[in-house]
Amino acid sequence: MWDECLVGTGVMERFGPAMLGDIAVIDTRRLGPIGVVCAAGGVCCWRKEGGFLWIAPRSYLKVWAVS
């Protein structure tokens, strides 16, 4: 679904490792798939009600490169 929404925006799927500033969908044990922003050091930021949470993902389901 997101691939269709991103057509014409310059945001493309990344096939290599996630990089700083990329957006991604990761899999979590408790919540299932969630959207995150990739940060430095292999962690991601997840915006949730009342703030945000830093997460070290086990796996990426999909990553988009933001240029």
N, CA, C and O atoms as a Tripos MOL2 file, in Angstrom:
@<TRIPOS>MOLECULE
protein
  268   267    67     0     0
PROTEIN
NO_CHARGES

@<TRIPOS>ATOM
      1 N           0.8190   -1.1860    0.0000 N.3       1 MET1
      2 CA          0.0000    0.0000    0.0000 C.3       1 MET1
      3 C           0.8720    1.2620    0.0000 C.2       1 MET1
      4 O           0.6020    2.1920   -0.7600 O.2       1 MET1
      5 N           1.9140    1.3060    0.8430 N.am      2 TRP2
      6 CA          2.7540    2.5030    0.9150 C.3       2 TRP2
      7 C           3.4850    2.7630   -0.3800 C.2       2 TRP2
      8 O           3.6990    3.9190   -0.7420 O.2       2 TRP2
      9 N           3.8790    1.7050   -1.0960 N.am      3 ASP3
     10 CA          4.5640    1.9120   -2.3730 C.3       3 ASP3
     11 C           3.6990    2.7510   -3.3080 C.2       3 ASP3
     12 O           4.2050    3.6450   -3.9860 O.2       3 ASP3
     13 N           2.4020    2.4680   -3.3470 N.am      4 GLU4
     14 CA          1.4880    3.2270   -4.1960 C.3       4 GLU4
     15 C           1.3550    4.6690   -3.7130 C.2       4 GLU4
     16 O           1.2770    5.5860   -4.5310 O.2       4 GLU4
     17 N           1.3300    4.8770   -2.4200 N.am      5 CYS5
     18 CA          1.2040    6.2280   -1.8560 C.3       5 CYS5
     19 C           2.4470    7.0750   -2.1240 C.2       5 CYS5
     20 O           2.3580    8.3000   -2.1980 O.2       5 CYS5
     21 N           3.5860    6.4380   -2.2660 N.am      6 LEU6
     22 CA          4.8530    7.1680   -2.4060 C.3       6 LEU6
     23 C           5.2390    7.4540   -3.8500 C.2       6 LEU6
     24 O           6.2560    8.1060   -4.0880 O.2       6 LEU6
     25 N           4.4630    6.9900   -4.8140 N.am      7 VAL7
     26 CA          4.7630    7.2460   -6.2230 C.3       7 VAL7
     27 C           4.8390    8.7490   -6.4620 C.2       7 VAL7
     28 O           3.9400    9.4970   -6.0770 O.2       7 VAL7
     29 N           5.9300    9.1830   -7.1050 N.am      8 GLY8
     30 CA          6.1110   10.5940   -7.4320 C.3       8 GLY8
     31 C           6.6840   11.4410   -6.3160 C.2       8 GLY8
     32 O           6.8730   12.6430   -6.5010 O.2       8 GLY8
     33 N           6.9660   10.8560   -5.1640 N.am      9 THR9
     34 CA          7.4920   11.6390   -4.0410 C.3       9 THR9
     35 C           9.0130   11.6300   -3.9650 C.2       9 THR9
     36 O           9.5980   12.4210   -3.2250 O.2       9 THR9
     37 N           9.6600   10.7490   -4.7210 N.am     10 GLY10
     38 CA         11.1070   10.6090   -4.6290 C.3      10 GLY10
     39 C          11.5410    9.6410   -3.5480 C.2      10 GLY10
     40 O          12.7360    9.3970   -3.3870 O.2      10 GLY10
     41 N          10.5980    9.0850   -2.8050 N.am     11 VAL11
     42 CA         10.9070    8.1030   -1.7720 C.3      11 VAL11
     43 C          10.7890    6.7200   -2.4140 C.2      11 VAL11
     44 O           9.7250    6.3420   -2.9040 O.2      11 VAL11
     45 N          11.8960    5.9710   -2.4040 N.am     12 MET12
     46 CA         11.9380    4.6760   -3.0720 C.3      12 MET12
     47 C          12.3110    3.5790   -2.0770 C.2      12 MET12
     48 O          12.9460    3.8370   -1.0540 O.2      12 MET12
     49 N          11.9090    2.3630   -2.3930 N.am     13 GLU13
     50 CA         12.2710    1.2310   -1.5440 C.3      13 GLU13
     51 C          13.7840    1.0610   -1.5150 C.2      13 GLU13
     52 O          14.4480    1.1570   -2.5470 O.2      13 GLU13
     53 N          14.3260    0.8050   -0.3150 N.am     14 ARG14
     54 CA         15.7630    0.5520   -0.1690 C.3      14 ARG14
     55 C          15.9530   -0.9560   -0.0500 C.2      14 ARG14
     56 O          15.2630   -1.6200    0.7230 O.2      14 ARG14
     57 N          16.8920   -1.4850   -0.8200 N.am     15 PHE15
     58 CA         17.1460   -2.9190   -0.8020 C.3      15 PHE15
     59 C          18.3930   -3.2900   -0.0060 C.2      15 PHE15
     60 O          18.6480   -4.4720    0.2220 O.2      15 PHE15
     61 N          19.1690   -2.3030    0.4180 N.am     16 GLY16
     62 CA         20.3290   -2.5450    1.2610 C.3      16 GLY16
     63 C          19.9860   -2.2670    2.7130 C.2      16 GLY16
     64 O          18.8130   -2.1770    3.0750 O.2      16 GLY16
     65 N          21.0020   -2.1310    3.5380 N.am     17 PRO17
     66 CA         20.7680   -1.8570    4.9660 C.3      17 PRO17
     67 C          20.0670   -0.5140    5.1780 C.2      17 PRO17
     68 O          20.2770    0.4350    4.4230 O.2      17 PRO17
     69 N          19.2460   -0.4520    6.1980 N.am     18 ALA18
     70 CA         18.5680    0.8030    6.5480 C.3      18 ALA18
     71 C          19.6030    1.8470    6.9340 C.2      18 ALA18
     72 O          20.6080    1.5350    7.5740 O.2      18 ALA18
     73 N          19.3500    3.0960    6.5390 N.am     19 MET19
     74 CA         20.2740    4.1860    6.8210 C.3      19 MET19
     75 C          19.5680    5.2880    7.6070 C.2      19 MET19
     76 O          18.3400    5.3430    7.6600 O.2      19 MET19
     77 N          20.3520    6.1490    8.2050 N.am     20 LEU20
     78 CA         19.8540    7.2680    8.9970 C.3      20 LEU20
     79 C          18.8090    8.0550    8.2120 C.2      20 LEU20
     80 O          19.0640    8.4860    7.0880 O.2      20 LEU20
     81 N          17.6420    8.2400    8.8040 N.am     21 GLY21
     82 CA         16.5790    9.0220    8.1920 C.3      21 GLY21
     83 C          15.6000    8.2290    7.3500 C.2      21 GLY21
     84 O          14.5510    8.7530    6.9740 O.2      21 GLY21
     85 N          15.9170    6.9700    7.0420 N.am     22 ASP22
     86 CA         14.9870    6.1430    6.2800 C.3      22 ASP22
     87 C          13.7290    5.8890    7.0960 C.2      22 ASP22
     88 O          13.7450    5.9690    8.3240 O.2      22 ASP22
     89 N          12.6430    5.5820    6.4060 N.am     23 ILE23
     90 CA         11.4320    5.1560    7.0920 C.3      23 ILE23
     91 C          11.2680    3.6600    6.8450 C.2      23 ILE23
     92 O          11.6490    3.1500    5.7920 O.2      23 ILE23
     93 N          10.7030    2.9690    7.8170 N.am     24 ALA24
     94 CA         10.6380    1.5170    7.7110 C.3      24 ALA24
     95 C           9.4290    0.9630    8.4610 C.2      24 ALA24
     96 O           8.8200    1.6310    9.2970 O.2      24 ALA24
     97 N           9.1160   -0.2680    8.1290 N.am     25 VAL25
     98 CA          8.1540   -1.0540    8.8980 C.3      25 VAL25
     99 C           8.9570   -2.1940    9.5120 C.2      25 VAL25
    100 O           9.6500   -2.9280    8.8080 O.2      25 VAL25
    101 N           8.8560   -2.3350   10.8400 N.am     26 ILE26
    102 CA          9.5660   -3.4010   11.5290 C.3      26 ILE26
    103 C           8.5510   -4.3200   12.1960 C.2      26 ILE26
    104 O           7.3980   -3.9420   12.4040 O.2      26 ILE26
    105 N           8.9880   -5.5170   12.5240 N.am     27 ASP27
    106 CA          8.1240   -6.4810   13.1880 C.3      27 ASP27
    107 C           8.4310   -6.4650   14.6820 C.2      27 ASP27
    108 O           9.5950   -6.5150   15.0820 O.2      27 ASP27
    109 N           7.3920   -6.3970   15.4990 N.am     28 THR28
    110 CA          7.5650   -6.4660   16.9520 C.3      28 THR28
    111 C           6.7830   -7.6580   17.4850 C.2      28 THR28
    112 O           5.7630   -8.0460   16.9160 O.2      28 THR28
    113 N           7.2550   -8.2240   18.5560 N.am     29 ARG29
    114 CA          6.5710   -9.3780   19.1610 C.3      29 ARG29
    115 C           5.2220   -8.9980   19.7550 C.2      29 ARG29
    116 O           4.2370   -9.7180   19.5880 O.2      29 ARG29
    117 N           5.1820   -7.8780   20.4420 N.am     30 ARG30
    118 CA          3.9600   -7.4830   21.1500 C.3      30 ARG30
    119 C           2.9250   -6.7920   20.2880 C.2      30 ARG30
    120 O           1.7280   -7.0320   20.4430 O.2      30 ARG30
    121 N           3.3740   -5.9290   19.3740 N.am     31 LEU31
    122 CA          2.4520   -5.0680   18.6430 C.3      31 LEU31
    123 C           2.3010   -5.4230   17.1680 C.2      31 LEU31
    124 O           1.4630   -4.8420   16.4790 O.2      31 LEU31
    125 N           3.0940   -6.3610   16.6770 N.am     32 GLY32
    126 CA          3.0690   -6.6670   15.2500 C.3      32 GLY32
    127 C           3.8580   -5.6180   14.4850 C.2      32 GLY32
    128 O           4.7490   -4.9910   15.0570 O.2      32 GLY32
    129 N           3.5600   -5.4110   13.2130 N.am     33 PRO33
    130 CA          4.3030   -4.4400   12.4040 C.3      33 PRO33
    131 C           4.0090   -3.0000   12.8370 C.2      33 PRO33
    132 O           2.8600   -2.6330   13.0830 O.2      33 PRO33
    133 N           5.0770   -2.1900   12.9250 N.am     34 ILE34
    134 CA          4.9210   -0.7640   13.2440 C.3      34 ILE34
    135 C           5.8260    0.0530   12.3350 C.2      34 ILE34
    136 O           6.8400   -0.4450   11.8470 O.2      34 ILE34
    137 N           5.4560    1.3080   12.1110 N.am     35 GLY35
    138 CA          6.2570    2.2300   11.3140 C.3      35 GLY35
    139 C           7.2370    2.9830   12.1890 C.2      35 GLY35
    140 O           6.9020    3.4060   13.2960 O.2      35 GLY35
    141 N           8.4640    3.1500   11.6790 N.am     36 VAL36
    142 CA          9.5180    3.8120   12.4510 C.3      36 VAL36
    143 C          10.3630    4.6940   11.5340 C.2      36 VAL36
    144 O          10.2800    4.6090   10.3090 O.2      36 VAL36
    145 N          11.1830    5.5470   12.1640 N.am     37 VAL37
    146 CA         12.2070    6.3150   11.4710 C.3      37 VAL37
    147 C          13.5490    5.7540   11.9280 C.2      37 VAL37
    148 O          13.7810    5.6080   13.1280 O.2      37 VAL37
    149 N          14.4290    5.4390   10.9860 N.am     38 CYS38
    150 CA         15.7260    4.8380   11.3050 C.3      38 CYS38
    151 C          16.6930    5.8980   11.8040 C.2      38 CYS38
    152 O          16.8150    6.9710   11.2130 O.2      38 CYS38
    153 N          17.3680    5.5920   12.8810 N.am     39 ALA39
    154 CA         18.3360    6.5000   13.4910 C.3      39 ALA39
    155 C          19.7260    5.8710   13.4240 C.2      39 ALA39
    156 O          19.9070    4.8150   12.8170 O.2      39 ALA39
    157 N          20.6920    6.5140   14.0390 N.am     40 ALA40
    158 CA         22.0700    6.0090   14.0450 C.3      40 ALA40
    159 C          22.2060    4.8700   15.0480 C.2      40 ALA40
    160 O          21.4160    4.7570   15.9850 O.2      40 ALA40
    161 N          23.1970    4.0440   14.8450 N.am     41 GLY41
    162 CA         23.5160    2.9910   15.8020 C.3      41 GLY41
    163 C          22.5770    1.7990   15.7790 C.2      41 GLY41
    164 O          22.5320    1.0340   16.7420 O.2      41 GLY41
    165 N          21.8240    1.6250   14.6920 N.am     42 GLY42
    166 CA         20.9570    0.4620   14.5840 C.3      42 GLY42
    167 C          19.6660    0.5390   15.3790 C.2      42 GLY42
    168 O          19.0110   -0.4780   15.6050 O.2      42 GLY42
    169 N          19.2950    1.7490   15.8070 N.am     43 VAL43
    170 CA         18.0290    1.9050   16.5170 C.3      43 VAL43
    171 C          17.0520    2.6960   15.6570 C.2      43 VAL43
    172 O          17.4390    3.3640   14.6980 O.2      43 VAL43
    173 N          15.7890    2.6060   16.0180 N.am     44 CYS44
    174 CA         14.7310    3.3180   15.3090 C.3      44 CYS44
    175 C          13.8750    4.0640   16.3150 C.2      44 CYS44
    176 O          13.8000    3.6880   17.4850 O.2      44 CYS44
    177 N          13.2380    5.1130   15.8550 N.am     45 CYS45
    178 CA         12.3530    5.8960   16.6980 C.3      45 CYS45
    179 C          10.9160    5.6160   16.2940 C.2      45 CYS45
    180 O          10.5560    5.7270   15.1220 O.2      45 CYS45
    181 N          10.1080    5.2570   17.2610 N.am     46 TRP46
    182 CA          8.6900    4.9830   17.0480 C.3      46 TRP46
    183 C           7.8820    6.0270   17.8010 C.2      46 TRP46
    184 O           8.0110    6.1640   19.0180 O.2      46 TRP46
    185 N           7.0520    6.7620   17.0770 N.am     47 ARG47
    186 CA          6.1850    7.7560   17.7090 C.3      47 ARG47
    187 C           4.9490    7.0510   18.2350 C.2      47 ARG47
    188 O           4.2550    6.3460   17.5030 O.2      47 ARG47
    189 N           4.6900    7.2520   19.5110 N.am     48 LYS48
    190 CA          3.5250    6.6350   20.1430 C.3      48 LYS48
    191 C           2.7960    7.6830   20.9620 C.2      48 LYS48
    192 O           3.2950    8.7890   21.1680 O.2      48 LYS48
    193 N           1.6230    7.3240   21.4200 N.am     49 GLU49
    194 CA          0.8390    8.2640   22.2070 C.3      49 GLU49
    195 C           1.6440    8.7310   23.4160 C.2      49 GLU49
    196 O           2.1410    7.9160   24.1920 O.2      49 GLU49
    197 N           1.7670   10.0240   23.5670 N.am     50 GLY50
    198 CA          2.4660   10.5850   24.7090 C.3      50 GLY50
    199 C           3.9700   10.7280   24.5150 C.2      50 GLY50
    200 O           4.6740   11.0480   25.4740 O.2      50 GLY50
    201 N           4.4820   10.5050   23.3210 N.am     51 GLY51
    202 CA          5.9200   10.6780   23.1030 C.3      51 GLY51
    203 C           6.4740    9.7440   22.0590 C.2      51 GLY51
    204 O           5.8610    9.5130   21.0170 O.2      51 GLY51
    205 N           7.6550    9.2070   22.3550 N.am     52 PHE52
    206 CA          8.3110    8.3050   21.4180 C.3      52 PHE52
    207 C           9.1000    7.2570   22.1850 C.2      52 PHE52
    208 O           9.3070    7.3630   23.3930 O.2      52 PHE52
    209 N           9.5330    6.2430   21.4490 N.am     53 LEU53
    210 CA         10.2880    5.1390   22.0430 C.3      53 LEU53
    211 C          11.4070    4.7530   21.0920 C.2      53 LEU53
    212 O          11.1970    4.6810   19.8820 O.2      53 LEU53
    213 N          12.5910    4.5060   21.6270 N.am     54 TRP54
    214 CA         13.7080    4.0090   20.8190 C.3      54 TRP54
    215 C          13.6460    2.4860   20.7990 C.2      54 TRP54
    216 O          13.4910    1.8550   21.8440 O.2      54 TRP54
    217 N          13.7640    1.9050   19.6270 N.am     55 ILE55
    218 CA         13.6490    0.4630   19.4490 C.3      55 ILE55
    219 C          14.8280   -0.0330   18.6300 C.2      55 ILE55
    220 O          15.2100    0.6000   17.6460 O.2      55 ILE55
    221 N          15.4130   -1.1680   19.0270 N.am     56 ALA56
    222 CA         16.4300   -1.8530   18.2230 C.3      56 ALA56
    223 C          15.7230   -3.0050   17.5030 C.2      56 ALA56
    224 O          15.4710   -4.0450   18.1110 O.2      56 ALA56
    225 N          15.4010   -2.8360   16.2270 N.am     57 PRO57
    226 CA         14.5960   -3.8500   15.5350 C.3      57 PRO57
    227 C          15.3300   -5.1690   15.3350 C.2      57 PRO57
    228 O          16.5400   -5.1990   15.1120 O.2      57 PRO57
    229 N          14.5690   -6.2610   15.4190 N.am     58 ARG58
    230 CA         15.1040   -7.5890   15.1010 C.3      58 ARG58
    231 C          15.1910   -7.7720   13.5930 C.2      58 ARG58
    232 O          16.1390   -8.3590   13.0720 O.2      58 ARG58
    233 N          14.1650   -7.2470   12.9000 N.am     59 SER59
    234 CA         14.1480   -7.3670   11.4410 C.3      59 SER59
    235 C          13.3200   -6.2380   10.8490 C.2      59 SER59
    236 O          12.4180   -5.6980   11.4890 O.2      59 SER59
    237 N          13.6470   -5.9000    9.6200 N.am     60 TYR60
    238 CA         12.9100   -4.8980    8.8640 C.3      60 TYR60
    239 C          12.0100   -5.6270    7.8690 C.2      60 TYR60
    240 O          12.4640   -6.5110    7.1420 O.2      60 TYR60
    241 N          10.7390   -5.2510    7.8430 N.am     61 LEU61
    242 CA          9.8410   -5.8280    6.8520 C.3      61 LEU61
    243 C           9.9800   -5.0860    5.5250 C.2      61 LEU61
    244 O           9.8990   -5.6900    4.4550 O.2      61 LEU61
    245 N          10.1890   -3.7730    5.6040 N.am     62 LYS62
    246 CA         10.3840   -2.9720    4.4070 C.3      62 LYS62
    247 C          11.0200   -1.6500    4.8150 C.2      62 LYS62
    248 O          10.7420   -1.1120    5.8860 O.2      62 LYS62
    249 N          11.8930   -1.1310    3.9210 N.am     63 VAL63
    250 CA         12.5840    0.1390    4.1970 C.3      63 VAL63
    251 C          12.4600    1.0190    2.9630 C.2      63 VAL63
    252 O          12.5820    0.5450    1.8340 O.2      63 VAL63
    253 N          12.2130    2.3170    3.1930 N.am     64 TRP64
    254 CA         12.1850    3.2870    2.1110 C.3      64 TRP64
    255 C          13.2720    4.3310    2.3440 C.2      64 TRP64
    256 O          13.4440    4.8260    3.4580 O.2      64 TRP64
    257 N          13.9980    4.6560    1.2870 N.am     65 ALA65
    258 CA         15.0720    5.6390    1.3520 C.3      65 ALA65
    259 C          14.4720    7.0280    1.1820 C.2      65 ALA65
    260 O          13.7500    7.2810    0.2170 O.2      65 ALA65
    261 N          14.7620    7.9110    2.0990 N.am     66 VAL66
    262 CA         14.3030    9.2920    2.0200 C.3      66 VAL66
    263 C          15.4850   10.1220    1.5730 C.2      66 VAL66
    264 O          16.4860   10.2120    2.2830 O.2      66 VAL66
    265 N          15.3810   10.7370    0.3900 N.am     67 SER67
    266 CA         16.5260   11.5210   -0.1200 C.3      67 SER67
    267 C          16.3520   12.9840    0.1420 C.2      67 SER67
    268 O          17.2160   13.7830   -0.2190 O.2      67 SER67
@<TRIPOS>BOND
     1     1     2 1
     2     2     3 1
     3     3     4 2
     4     3     5 am
     5     5     6 1
     6     6     7 1
     7     7     8 2
     8     7     9 am
     9     9    10 1
    10    10    11 1
    11    11    12 2
    12    11    13 am
    13    13    14 1
    14    14    15 1
    15    15    16 2
    16    15    17 am
    17    17    18 1
    18    18    19 1
    19    19    20 2
    20    19    21 am
    21    21    22 1
    22    22    23 1
    23    23    24 2
    24    23    25 am
    25    25    26 1
    26    26    27 1
    27    27    28 2
    28    27    29 am
    29    29    30 1
    30    30    31 1
    31    31    32 2
    32    31    33 am
    33    33    34 1
    34    34    35 1
    35    35    36 2
    36    35    37 am
    37    37    38 1
    38    38    39 1
    39    39    40 2
    40    39    41 am
    41    41    42 1
    42    42    43 1
    43    43    44 2
    44    43    45 am
    45    45    46 1
    46    46    47 1
    47    47    48 2
    48    47    49 am
    49    49    50 1
    50    50    51 1
    51    51    52 2
    52    51    53 am
    53    53    54 1
    54    54    55 1
    55    55    56 2
    56    55    57 am
    57    57    58 1
    58    58    59 1
    59    59    60 2
    60    59    61 am
    61    61    62 1
    62    62    63 1
    63    63    64 2
    64    63    65 am
    65    65    66 1
    66    66    67 1
    67    67    68 2
    68    67    69 am
    69    69    70 1
    70    70    71 1
    71    71    72 2
    72    71    73 am
    73    73    74 1
    74    74    75 1
    75    75    76 2
    76    75    77 am
    77    77    78 1
    78    78    79 1
    79    79    80 2
    80    79    81 am
    81    81    82 1
    82    82    83 1
    83    83    84 2
    84    83    85 am
    85    85    86 1
    86    86    87 1
    87    87    88 2
    88    87    89 am
    89    89    90 1
    90    90    91 1
    91    91    92 2
    92    91    93 am
    93    93    94 1
    94    94    95 1
    95    95    96 2
    96    95    97 am
    97    97    98 1
    98    98    99 1
    99    99   100 2
   100    99   101 am
   101   101   102 1
   102   102   103 1
   103   103   104 2
   104   103   105 am
   105   105   106 1
   106   106   107 1
   107   107   108 2
   108   107   109 am
   109   109   110 1
   110   110   111 1
   111   111   112 2
   112   111   113 am
   113   113   114 1
   114   114   115 1
   115   115   116 2
   116   115   117 am
   117   117   118 1
   118   118   119 1
   119   119   120 2
   120   119   121 am
   121   121   122 1
   122   122   123 1
   123   123   124 2
   124   123   125 am
   125   125   126 1
   126   126   127 1
   127   127   128 2
   128   127   129 am
   129   129   130 1
   130   130   131 1
   131   131   132 2
   132   131   133 am
   133   133   134 1
   134   134   135 1
   135   135   136 2
   136   135   137 am
   137   137   138 1
   138   138   139 1
   139   139   140 2
   140   139   141 am
   141   141   142 1
   142   142   143 1
   143   143   144 2
   144   143   145 am
   145   145   146 1
   146   146   147 1
   147   147   148 2
   148   147   149 am
   149   149   150 1
   150   150   151 1
   151   151   152 2
   152   151   153 am
   153   153   154 1
   154   154   155 1
   155   155   156 2
   156   155   157 am
   157   157   158 1
   158   158   159 1
   159   159   160 2
   160   159   161 am
   161   161   162 1
   162   162   163 1
   163   163   164 2
   164   163   165 am
   165   165   166 1
   166   166   167 1
   167   167   168 2
   168   167   169 am
   169   169   170 1
   170   170   171 1
   171   171   172 2
   172   171   173 am
   173   173   174 1
   174   174   175 1
   175   175   176 2
   176   175   177 am
   177   177   178 1
   178   178   179 1
   179   179   180 2
   180   179   181 am
   181   181   182 1
   182   182   183 1
   183   183   184 2
   184   183   185 am
   185   185   186 1
   186   186   187 1
   187   187   188 2
   188   187   189 am
   189   189   190 1
   190   190   191 1
   191   191   192 2
   192   191   193 am
   193   193   194 1
   194   194   195 1
   195   195   196 2
   196   195   197 am
   197   197   198 1
   198   198   199 1
   199   199   200 2
   200   199   201 am
   201   201   202 1
   202   202   203 1
   203   203   204 2
   204   203   205 am
   205   205   206 1
   206   206   207 1
   207   207   208 2
   208   207   209 am
   209   209   210 1
   210   210   211 1
   211   211   212 2
   212   211   213 am
   213   213   214 1
   214   214   215 1
   215   215   216 2
   216   215   217 am
   217   217   218 1
   218   218   219 1
   219   219   220 2
   220   219   221 am
   221   221   222 1
   222   222   223 1
   223   223   224 2
   224   223   225 am
   225   225   226 1
   226   226   227 1
   227   227   228 2
   228   227   229 am
   229   229   230 1
   230   230   231 1
   231   231   232 2
   232   231   233 am
   233   233   234 1
   234   234   235 1
   235   235   236 2
   236   235   237 am
   237   237   238 1
   238   238   239 1
   239   239   240 2
   240   239   241 am
   241   241   242 1
   242   242   243 1
   243   243   244 2
   244   243   245 am
   245   245   246 1
   246   246   247 1
   247   247   248 2
   248   247   249 am
   249   249   250 1
   250   250   251 1
   251   251   252 2
   252   251   253 am
   253   253   254 1
   254   254   255 1
   255   255   256 2
   256   255   257 am
   257   257   258 1
   258   258   259 1
   259   259   260 2
   260   259   261 am
   261   261   262 1
   262   262   263 1
   263   263   264 2
   264   263   265 am
   265   265   266 1
   266   266   267 1
   267   267   268 2
@<TRIPOS>SUBSTRUCTURE
     1 MET1         2 RESIDUE 1 A MET
     2 TRP2         6 RESIDUE 1 A TRP
     3 ASP3        10 RESIDUE 1 A ASP
     4 GLU4        14 RESIDUE 1 A GLU
     5 CYS5        18 RESIDUE 1 A CYS
     6 LEU6        22 RESIDUE 1 A LEU
     7 VAL7        26 RESIDUE 1 A VAL
     8 GLY8        30 RESIDUE 1 A GLY
     9 THR9        34 RESIDUE 1 A THR
    10 GLY10       38 RESIDUE 1 A GLY
    11 VAL11       42 RESIDUE 1 A VAL
    12 MET12       46 RESIDUE 1 A MET
    13 GLU13       50 RESIDUE 1 A GLU
    14 ARG14       54 RESIDUE 1 A ARG
    15 PHE15       58 RESIDUE 1 A PHE
    16 GLY16       62 RESIDUE 1 A GLY
    17 PRO17       66 RESIDUE 1 A PRO
    18 ALA18       70 RESIDUE 1 A ALA
    19 MET19       74 RESIDUE 1 A MET
    20 LEU20       78 RESIDUE 1 A LEU
    21 GLY21       82 RESIDUE 1 A GLY
    22 ASP22       86 RESIDUE 1 A ASP
    23 ILE23       90 RESIDUE 1 A ILE
    24 ALA24       94 RESIDUE 1 A ALA
    25 VAL25       98 RESIDUE 1 A VAL
    26 ILE26      102 RESIDUE 1 A ILE
    27 ASP27      106 RESIDUE 1 A ASP
    28 THR28      110 RESIDUE 1 A THR
    29 ARG29      114 RESIDUE 1 A ARG
    30 ARG30      118 RESIDUE 1 A ARG
    31 LEU31      122 RESIDUE 1 A LEU
    32 GLY32      126 RESIDUE 1 A GLY
    33 PRO33      130 RESIDUE 1 A PRO
    34 ILE34      134 RESIDUE 1 A ILE
    35 GLY35      138 RESIDUE 1 A GLY
    36 VAL36      142 RESIDUE 1 A VAL
    37 VAL37      146 RESIDUE 1 A VAL
    38 CYS38      150 RESIDUE 1 A CYS
    39 ALA39      154 RESIDUE 1 A ALA
    40 ALA40      158 RESIDUE 1 A ALA
    41 GLY41      162 RESIDUE 1 A GLY
    42 GLY42      166 RESIDUE 1 A GLY
    43 VAL43      170 RESIDUE 1 A VAL
    44 CYS44      174 RESIDUE 1 A CYS
    45 CYS45      178 RESIDUE 1 A CYS
    46 TRP46      182 RESIDUE 1 A TRP
    47 ARG47      186 RESIDUE 1 A ARG
    48 LYS48      190 RESIDUE 1 A LYS
    49 GLU49      194 RESIDUE 1 A GLU
    50 GLY50      198 RESIDUE 1 A GLY
    51 GLY51      202 RESIDUE 1 A GLY
    52 PHE52      206 RESIDUE 1 A PHE
    53 LEU53      210 RESIDUE 1 A LEU
    54 TRP54      214 RESIDUE 1 A TRP
    55 ILE55      218 RESIDUE 1 A ILE
    56 ALA56      222 RESIDUE 1 A ALA
    57 PRO57      226 RESIDUE 1 A PRO
    58 ARG58      230 RESIDUE 1 A ARG
    59 SER59      234 RESIDUE 1 A SER
    60 TYR60      238 RESIDUE 1 A TYR
    61 LEU61      242 RESIDUE 1 A LEU
    62 LYS62      246 RESIDUE 1 A LYS
    63 VAL63      250 RESIDUE 1 A VAL
    64 TRP64      254 RESIDUE 1 A TRP
    65 ALA65      258 RESIDUE 1 A ALA
    66 VAL66      262 RESIDUE 1 A VAL
    67 SER67      266 RESIDUE 1 A SER
